[in-house]
Amino acid sequence: MGPLTKFDHKKIGDLFSKSSIKILVGCAPCQAFSTYTQGSKINDKWKLYIFFRKIIKKIKPHVVSMENVPNLLKYRDGKVFNDFILLLKNLGYSIEYKIVDAKDYGVPQKRHRLILIASSIGQIKIPRKTHYGARVKT
């Protein structure tokens, strides 16, 4: 199939049946926003992010979900994330996002992630925690 960024948007749209609810889940490369790599040069860090935006505009999925490191909220004074939110709002999506700890959802590691979920077919919420008081060995 080849690199995702070279994949035709129309072919992605063709993967969905006409009567199905389209759900698109993606993530911009987190290395560009991670505290572990700040200050380092990351080649092509925007290609997948830009491609994800293009796919959303082209196929207009019913639900969009994205996860990333929490620093994405602050990157370039919030411009990158706010531009993404604005794109979704302009396309008519209801949006919710927050920082969650993966251990609260049964993942056996303490890992904070920025989660976004958006819907064009009605209000949508990030699911509640499933594992209250979970202990993770660190």
C-alpha positions as CSV (number, residue, x, y, z in Angstrom):
1,M,0.0,0.0,0.0
2,G,2.9,2.4,0.7
3,P,3.3,5.4,3.1
4,L,0.0,6.7,4.5
5,T,0.7,10.2,3.4
6,K,0.9,9.0,-0.2
7,F,-2.5,7.1,0.0
8,D,-5.3,8.6,-2.0
9,H,-8.1,10.2,0.1
10,K,-10.7,8.7,-2.2
11,K,-9.5,5.2,-1.5
12,I,-9.8,5.8,2.2
13,G,-13.4,6.9,1.7
14,D,-14.1,3.8,-0.4
15,L,-13.2,1.6,2.6
16,F,-16.4,2.7,4.3
17,S,-19.8,1.3,3.1
18,K,-22.4,3.9,2.2
19,S,-24.6,3.0,5.2
20,S,-21.9,2.6,7.8
21,I,-21.0,5.1,10.5
22,K,-17.5,6.4,9.7
23,I,-15.1,6.6,12.6
24,L,-11.6,8.0,12.0
25,V,-9.0,7.5,14.7
26,G,-5.6,9.0,14.4
27,C,-2.7,10.7,16.1
28,A,-0.2,13.3,15.0
29,P,3.4,12.0,15.7
30,C,3.9,12.7,19.4
31,Q,7.7,13.1,19.2
32,A,7.3,16.7,18.1
33,F,5.4,17.6,21.2
34,S,6.9,15.2,23.8
35,T,8.9,16.6,26.7
36,Y,11.6,14.0,25.9
37,T,12.4,15.4,22.5
38,Q,11.9,19.1,22.9
39,G,14.6,21.1,21.2
40,S,15.5,18.3,18.8
41,K,14.8,18.5,15.1
42,I,12.2,16.0,13.9
43,N,12.0,15.5,10.2
44,D,8.5,15.6,8.6
45,K,6.8,16.0,12.0
46,W,3.8,17.7,10.4
47,K,3.1,15.4,7.5
48,L,0.8,13.0,9.3
49,Y,-0.9,15.8,11.2
50,I,-1.7,17.6,7.9
51,F,-2.8,14.4,6.2
52,F,-5.1,13.6,9.1
53,R,-6.8,17.1,8.7
54,K,-7.1,16.5,5.0
55,I,-8.8,13.1,5.5
56,I,-11.3,14.6,7.9
57,K,-12.2,17.4,5.4
58,K,-12.4,14.9,2.5
59,I,-14.4,12.0,4.0
60,K,-16.2,13.8,6.8
61,P,-16.3,10.9,9.2
62,H,-19.2,10.8,11.7
63,V,-16.8,10.4,14.6
64,V,-13.1,11.6,14.9
65,S,-10.8,10.6,17.7
66,M,-7.3,11.6,18.4
67,E,-4.8,10.9,21.2
68,N,-1.4,12.5,21.9
69,V,0.9,13.7,24.6
70,P,-0.6,16.5,26.8
71,N,2.1,19.0,25.6
72,L,0.2,19.2,22.3
73,L,-2.2,21.6,24.1
74,K,0.8,24.0,24.7
75,Y,2.7,23.6,21.5
76,R,3.3,26.9,19.7
77,D,1.2,28.6,22.5
78,G,-1.7,26.2,21.8
79,K,-2.0,27.2,18.1
80,V,-1.6,23.7,16.7
81,F,-4.3,22.2,18.9
82,N,-6.6,25.2,18.7
83,D,-6.4,25.2,14.8
84,F,-7.5,21.5,14.9
85,I,-10.4,22.4,17.2
86,L,-11.4,25.2,14.9
87,L,-11.3,22.9,11.9
88,L,-13.7,20.4,13.6
89,K,-16.0,23.2,14.8
90,N,-16.2,24.7,11.3
91,L,-17.1,21.2,10.0
92,G,-20.0,21.0,12.5
93,Y,-18.5,18.6,15.1
94,S,-19.4,18.4,18.8
95,I,-16.1,18.1,20.6
96,E,-14.8,17.0,24.0
97,Y,-11.1,16.6,25.0
98,K,-9.2,16.1,28.2
99,I,-6.1,14.6,29.7
100,V,-6.6,11.1,31.0
101,D,-4.3,8.6,32.7
102,A,-4.2,5.3,30.8
103,K,-4.2,3.3,34.1
104,D,-7.8,4.5,34.7
105,Y,-8.9,2.6,31.6
106,G,-7.1,-0.7,32.4
107,V,-3.8,-0.1,30.7
108,P,-1.1,-1.5,33.0
109,Q,1.0,1.7,33.0
110,K,0.7,5.2,34.3
111,R,0.6,7.3,31.1
112,H,-1.0,10.7,30.7
113,R,-2.6,11.2,27.3
114,L,-4.6,14.0,25.6
115,I,-7.8,12.4,24.3
116,L,-10.1,14.2,21.8
117,I,-13.4,12.8,20.5
118,A,-15.7,14.7,18.1
119,S,-19.0,13.8,16.5
120,S,-21.0,15.2,13.6
121,I,-24.1,13.2,14.6
122,G,-24.7,14.5,18.1
123,Q,-23.1,15.2,21.5
124,I,-20.3,12.9,22.4
125,K,-18.4,12.4,25.6
126,I,-15.1,10.7,26.6
127,P,-16.0,7.5,28.4
128,R,-15.7,7.5,32.2
129,K,-12.9,5.7,34.0
130,T,-13.3,2.0,34.1
131,H,-10.6,1.2,36.7
132,Y,-10.9,3.4,39.8
133,G,-8.0,3.2,42.3
134,A,-6.0,1.0,39.9
135,R,-2.4,0.5,41.1
136,V,0.4,0.4,38.6
137,K,3.9,-0.7,39.5
138,T,6.4,2.0,38.4
